[in-house]
Amino acid sequence: MKIIVFVKQVPDSAASVAVEDGKVTWGDAPLVINPWDEYAVEAALALTEAHGGDVVAISMGSEDAKEALKHSLAMGCAEAILINDPAFAGADSAAAARILAAAAQKVGDADLVIFGKQAIDSDTGVSAAMTARVLGWPAITLVAAIDALDADAKTIQAQRAMEEGRQVVSSKLPAVLSIVKDYGEPRYPSFMGIRKASKAEIPMWSAADLGITAPEAVVSWPEIMSPPAREIANEIIEGGSPEEIAATLADKIMAEKVL
Ligand SMILES: Cc1cc2nc3c(=O)[nH]c(=O)nc-3n(C[C@H](O)[C@H](O)[C@H](O)COP(=O)(O)OP(=O)(O)OC[C@H]3O[C@@H](n4cnc5c(N)ncnc54)[C@H](O)[C@@H]3O)c2cc1C
């Protein structure tokens, strides 16, 4: 089997986000692989361990995104590719989907293309479905478990995580999946994997390499605002027994119509 997993490089989730001049900034916070994408890599690796084959990790971004790819190689992916072209800057989700689909087609013969649930920086959560649409493949989103896969018959059965429970879904391959964290803890990169990743040459694919011109972005995000600060007044109820303090608190809660 050949599985492609898309991984994005994002600011560390512990970083504090600020908005300056209508632009989001994470300061000099370290960049890491999108946490959801580690689950996607785990699913891809587990499937090839069970059914044979290799995993190719692909990221679109600046050269910084090589770190996410190296993390994927260290976890066990066989190959990593960076999509990098100044013409792709400002791609909206639809444009990004066309670019990612072109990369999947260039790799060729993939049985599965796997995404994380969403990217924690821009959070549109639509890349898997949109890429499936461009490829013309079925999409199974929010996958929490893969119950069965028949590489010869080219079929897959998966469980989707719904708020009210699990939904069992079957599909033909090739297909696009997005993975949620119920899938199971991602493995840690091995020592050997880290060594291999540190020496790996990561090829870069431009628009010309993909045989496309940069798709036009229709959606723009001209301004980003912090939510207005809420006014909060604190009051400490002092004096009296615990019962009296509780009664005063209850009166205040009722007066404020909190209950
Ligand atoms: C502040 C801001 C706001 C934005 N708002 C919009 C908007 O409203 N509408 C719109 O169309 N676009 C928007 N974009 C652009 C959008 O973020 C990019 O097109 C992005 O590539 C796809 O969306 P996402 O990062 O939200 O990914 P999601 O769809 O949330 O990510 C899902 C999965 O897709 C994969 N993936 C996503 N991006 C990449 C990548 N570059 N390389 C490899 N794998 C990837 C990962 O597996 C990830 O887990 C916005 C960008 C910014 C910076």
The ligand as a MOL file (V3000), in Angstrom:
LIG
                    3D

  0  0  0     0  0            999 V3000
M  V30 BEGIN CTAB
M  V30 COUNTS 53 58 0 0 0
M  V30 BEGIN ATOM
M  V30 1 C -5.5210 33.7300 9.9090 0
M  V30 2 C -5.9270 32.8760 8.7700 0
M  V30 3 C -7.2610 32.7030 8.4780 0
M  V30 4 C -7.6710 31.9090 7.4030 0
M  V30 5 N -8.9900 31.7870 7.1200 0
M  V30 6 C -9.3760 31.0970 6.0070 0
M  V30 7 C -10.7470 30.9800 5.6550 0
M  V30 8 O -11.6440 31.4720 6.3510 0
M  V30 9 N -11.0710 30.2890 4.5200 0
M  V30 10 C -10.1140 29.7080 3.7180 0
M  V30 11 O -10.4580 29.1070 2.6890 0
M  V30 12 N -8.8060 29.7800 4.0460 0
M  V30 13 C -8.4150 30.4480 5.1670 0
M  V30 14 N -7.0870 30.5140 5.5010 0
M  V30 15 C -6.1300 29.7810 4.6670 0
M  V30 16 C -5.9830 28.3290 5.1570 0
M  V30 17 O -5.5760 28.3380 6.5140 0
M  V30 18 C -4.9250 27.5950 4.3360 0
M  V30 19 O -5.3830 27.4870 3.0410 0
M  V30 20 C -4.5320 26.2270 4.8740 0
M  V30 21 O -3.5710 25.6240 4.0070 0
M  V30 22 C -5.6940 25.2250 4.9950 0
M  V30 23 O -6.4470 25.4890 6.0790 0
M  V30 24 P -6.0710 25.1210 7.6010 0
M  V30 25 O -4.6810 25.4910 7.9380 0
M  V30 26 O -7.1500 25.7710 8.3760 0
M  V30 27 O -6.1240 23.5540 7.6040 0
M  V30 28 P -7.2540 22.5060 8.1740 0
M  V30 29 O -8.2060 22.2410 7.1010 0
M  V30 30 O -7.7590 22.9380 9.5240 0
M  V30 31 O -6.2480 21.3100 8.3850 0
M  V30 32 C -6.6550 19.9650 8.2770 0
M  V30 33 C -5.4730 19.1420 7.9030 0
M  V30 34 O -5.0540 19.4850 6.5980 0
M  V30 35 C -3.6430 19.2680 6.4850 0
M  V30 36 N -3.0240 20.5340 6.0570 0
M  V30 37 C -3.5460 21.7740 6.1570 0
M  V30 38 N -2.6800 22.6720 5.6500 0
M  V30 39 C -1.5960 21.9700 5.2280 0
M  V30 40 C -0.3570 22.3130 4.6310 0
M  V30 41 N -0.0420 23.5830 4.3700 0
M  V30 42 N 0.5290 21.3220 4.3450 0
M  V30 43 C 0.2180 20.0320 4.6170 0
M  V30 44 N -0.9220 19.6440 5.1900 0
M  V30 45 C -1.8150 20.5990 5.4910 0
M  V30 46 C -3.1670 18.7650 7.8430 0
M  V30 47 O -3.2440 17.3480 7.8410 0
M  V30 48 C -4.2360 19.3090 8.7800 0
M  V30 49 O -4.3690 18.5640 9.9680 0
M  V30 50 C -6.6910 31.2760 6.5990 0
M  V30 51 C -5.3340 31.4250 6.9230 0
M  V30 52 C -4.9620 32.2280 7.9740 0
M  V30 53 C -3.4950 32.3910 8.2840 0
M  V30 END ATOM
M  V30 BEGIN BOND
M  V30 1 1 1 2
M  V30 2 1 2 3
M  V30 3 2 2 52
M  V30 4 2 3 4
M  V30 5 1 4 5
M  V30 6 1 4 50
M  V30 7 2 5 6
M  V30 8 1 6 7
M  V30 9 1 6 13
M  V30 10 2 7 8
M  V30 11 1 7 9
M  V30 12 1 9 10
M  V30 13 2 10 11
M  V30 14 1 10 12
M  V30 15 2 12 13
M  V30 16 1 13 14
M  V30 17 1 14 15
M  V30 18 1 14 50
M  V30 19 1 15 16
M  V30 20 1 16 17
M  V30 21 1 16 18
M  V30 22 1 18 19
M  V30 23 1 18 20
M  V30 24 1 20 21
M  V30 25 1 20 22
M  V30 26 1 22 23
M  V30 27 1 23 24
M  V30 28 2 24 25
M  V30 29 1 24 26
M  V30 30 1 24 27
M  V30 31 1 27 28
M  V30 32 2 28 29
M  V30 33 1 28 30
M  V30 34 1 28 31
M  V30 35 1 31 32
M  V30 36 1 32 33
M  V30 37 1 33 34
M  V30 38 1 33 48
M  V30 39 1 34 35
M  V30 40 1 35 36
M  V30 41 1 35 46
M  V30 42 1 36 37
M  V30 43 1 36 45
M  V30 44 2 37 38
M  V30 45 1 38 39
M  V30 46 1 39 40
M  V30 47 2 39 45
M  V30 48 1 40 41
M  V30 49 2 40 42
M  V30 50 1 42 43
M  V30 51 2 43 44
M  V30 52 1 44 45
M  V30 53 1 46 47
M  V30 54 1 46 48
M  V30 55 1 48 49
M  V30 56 2 50 51
M  V30 57 1 51 52
M  V30 58 1 52 53
M  V30 END BOND
M  V30 END CTAB
M  END
